[in-house]
């Protein structure tokens, strides 16, 4: 599981809350890949893709089958999909 550091942690406050999201993509027809990433609670789709070492530059992306913007904030358990 990939993990990105929390960006708004206060000194001495401990770690910021993290959530798990799944990033799903296909490299070729008939082949599906999924990566679970642990990210801060205020993460965007773009940030989750970066945590999974992926990019949506060449195509659309969505959450659970619905196209969305890269700036969309994710919720725990969301599945980001590259189309």
C-alpha positions as CSV (number, residue, x, y, z in Angstrom):
1,X,0.0,0.0,0.0
2,X,1.4,3.4,-1.0
3,X,1.3,6.2,1.6
4,X,1.8,9.9,1.3
5,X,2.7,12.1,4.3
6,X,0.1,14.3,5.9
7,X,0.7,17.9,4.8
8,X,-1.1,19.8,7.5
9,X,0.2,18.1,10.7
10,X,0.8,20.5,13.6
11,X,4.0,20.1,15.6
12,X,3.4,17.8,18.5
13,X,-0.1,17.0,17.3
14,X,0.6,13.5,16.1
15,X,-0.2,12.2,12.7
16,X,-3.1,13.6,10.7
17,X,-6.0,11.3,10.0
18,X,-5.5,9.0,6.9
19,X,-8.0,7.2,4.7
20,X,-7.6,4.3,2.3
21,X,-8.8,4.7,-1.3
22,X,-8.4,2.3,-4.3
23,X,-7.0,3.4,-7.6
24,X,-8.0,1.2,-10.5
25,X,-6.7,1.2,-14.0
26,X,-6.0,-1.0,-17.0
27,X,-2.8,-1.3,-18.9
28,X,-4.4,-3.3,-21.7
29,X,-7.7,-4.8,-22.6
30,X,-8.8,-7.6,-20.2
31,X,-6.3,-6.7,-17.6
32,X,-7.3,-4.7,-14.4
33,X,-4.9,-3.4,-11.8
34,X,-5.8,-1.9,-8.4
35,X,-3.6,-0.1,-5.9
36,X,-4.8,0.9,-2.4
37,X,-3.2,4.1,-1.2
38,X,-3.3,5.6,2.3
39,X,-3.7,9.4,2.0
40,X,-4.7,12.4,4.2
41,X,-8.4,13.0,4.7
42,X,-8.4,16.1,2.4
43,X,-6.9,14.4,-0.6
44,X,-8.0,15.1,-4.2
45,X,-8.2,12.6,-7.0
46,X,-5.0,14.1,-8.5
47,X,-3.2,13.6,-5.2
48,X,-4.4,10.0,-4.9
49,X,-3.2,9.3,-8.5
50,X,0.2,10.8,-7.6
51,X,0.4,8.6,-4.5
52,X,-0.3,5.5,-6.8
53,X,2.4,6.8,-9.2
54,X,-0.2,7.4,-12.0
55,X,-1.5,10.3,-14.0
56,X,-4.8,11.1,-15.7
57,X,-3.2,13.4,-18.2
58,X,-4.1,11.2,-21.2
59,X,-7.7,10.4,-20.2
60,X,-10.6,10.9,-18.0
61,X,-11.0,9.6,-14.5
62,X,-13.9,9.0,-12.2
63,X,-15.1,7.7,-8.8
64,X,-17.1,4.5,-8.8
65,X,-18.0,4.8,-12.5
66,X,-18.9,8.5,-12.5
67,X,-16.6,11.0,-14.3
68,X,-15.1,13.6,-11.9
69,X,-12.6,16.4,-11.9
70,X,-9.0,15.9,-10.6
71,X,-9.8,18.4,-7.9
72,X,-12.6,16.3,-6.4
73,X,-12.0,15.5,-2.7
74,X,-12.1,11.8,-1.9
75,X,-14.0,10.0,0.9
76,X,-12.8,6.9,2.7
77,X,-13.4,3.8,0.6
78,X,-13.7,5.7,-2.7
79,X,-12.5,3.9,-5.9
80,X,-10.7,6.2,-8.3
81,X,-10.8,4.8,-11.9
82,X,-8.8,5.8,-14.9
83,X,-10.7,5.6,-18.2
